[in-house]
Amino acid sequence: MLRVDENGHPLADARRLSATRQPQAIASNGATYLLFESPGVVATLLDRDGAPLTTIDATFGSVLWAGAYDGRYVVVDVPAGCDGGCKGAPRLNVINGSGSVLSRVSLPLVPLHNESLAAVASRDRVVITSTSSLADSFVMADYEGHVVRPLLPLSFESHPDQSGVQWDGRDFLLTYGPTYSGAEYGVFARRMAPNGDLLGDRFLLASTLPLFASNVTKQLMIWSARDVFGRAADDFASLANAPQESNLISSSPAAQYDVHVAGNLAVWRDSNGAITGTLNGNAVPITRLGCCLSHPAIAMGKKNYLVAWRLQSSPALDPGFAYARVLARRVAFDGTVLDSTPLVLATSGPTDDAPAVTYDGNAFVVAAVAAKLHIARVTDDGVIEEQRDLPTGDQLRWPTPVMTASRLLIAHASVRFSEQWSIGIDGAPLFVDAGTGGARRVAAATDRSRVTLAWMTLEGSTWTIRVAQLNAEGQVIAGPRRLRDIDGIPTDTIELAWNGSEYVLAWNDKRGRLRALRLNRFAEAIDSEPFDVTQQPPFSRFSLMPSPAGVTFGYDRVDLESAGVTRAFTRTLERTESAPPRRSVRH
């Protein structure tokens, strides 16, 4: 235990209270402290220096709230219930300053076994909020356990993750979230009078459920999203009158994941929920901060870039539909985001899959897995000139479009309900049961006359990389063959790119290594052994795209110069002056 003054300076050395127990709640009546510790919740009265005075002669369950009024401690706890995991009715405990329990009454709420509760008390009222998969509600009672405001359900488009309730000396504040209300997402609040009447309208309070503290005259709330935010207010009415105000307490850079590169534009998914990029050193905000965005993909056209991403839908934004959409925006070569409203390119299925983008010389082609293999064509001017589905017999994963000299081909994995999976082109199976294990991804690239496919498969207890080649029409000219074994357990990310004279194949493993190998145009290894692309391990997916000098990797890794936050990085691997010719083979 450590006591500090109003400026946060320690008043004395930290005092060790226990080596085995965990603090659960603490309150002060101005003269002493009441500390609750778990497991097997124990309440101990401490003096002002933190020295134990006495243990409260009573048993307690999980403590929802502890406070003090007029020298008495007021505690709301939930005793353990039946063996099935259900909880007993919450109790209101009143304890005097010497540690004697003055009263203990049950409150009028029988929680469900999966219900999350929060509570607060004024001098004569207790309010309990609840959230569960079935309902979200609150109830108000007096100190004798009599109902003042009966259980009242609250209506949200989707169930909040948490609830809370606070008291500012005048009104109660009910908080629920994060959840949707209309088109807004976050923690919502509503004021309630001491008699249980709801005051005003619901308002958006914060992005995550805040912590509250009070010194009687001021209410302090703190919450974290990408950064730590805080706000002080005289009362809850002022929060409702200006709900969007906040102060940045601690700024840290957002973590950056799923880095993709095309030309001079790099894009990634921020930990704060935005799709962001950089072009020639200037920030490019593709989307605002929000929820449920993932898997950015990018391609460069003749006039601009196209950035596509996956948006997990919500009942608020799309009633009756809980899957996902593939959206896109164009970005000009000067960094201007051209589409004020994202283009809707596909309505995706429930799998956590990624869209892929290429440019066929005249338009962008976006491939995504919906109920079927979905293809959309978008011109440089932002016109969606084609949207079509290709019929499939199996569930598809990770579609990858490539443009040969004569046609567009889309490679993908075809998954059945087994460890084995197949490789297909344009929705039709090509190599049946070509892969085994969980790395169900096919990398594809073309030198315009040949298409090379690469994938990882489990052979016995060894992971291997296999390759195959097709002609420009998609016909097999070299069936699957083993390229090499993988030292370690791979992730599901494998990428392939043609740099104008050779292929570059890259993959990462669960030890964090991002490794690469160069291949000639016949998919034969140029390097005798793979080489590491990064000195520090990447965190998530990486990307690999052709560039004027060779190929460029986009990846994320921990950056010690950014306080250890995961950040986006790129690295260019230059092509060799002339790719080694195909080795001669004597028959």
PyMOL commands that set and color helices and strands:
alter all, ss='L'
color gray80, all
select helices_A, chain A and resi 236-241+560-562
alter helices_A, ss='H'
color red, helices_A
select strands_A, chain A and resi 22-28+33-38+42-46+52-55+62-69+72-78+91-95+101-106+116-121+125-131+136-142+147-154+162-167+172-181+184-192+198-206+211-214+219-224+228-233+247-250+256-262+265-270+275-279+282-285+293-300+304-312+324-332+343-348+356-359+363-369+373-379+384-390+395-403+408-415+420-425+428-436+442-446+450-459+462-471+476-485+490-498+503-509+514-519+531-532+543-547+550-559+565-574
alter strands_A, ss='S'
color yellow, strands_A
deselect
rebuild
show_as cartoon
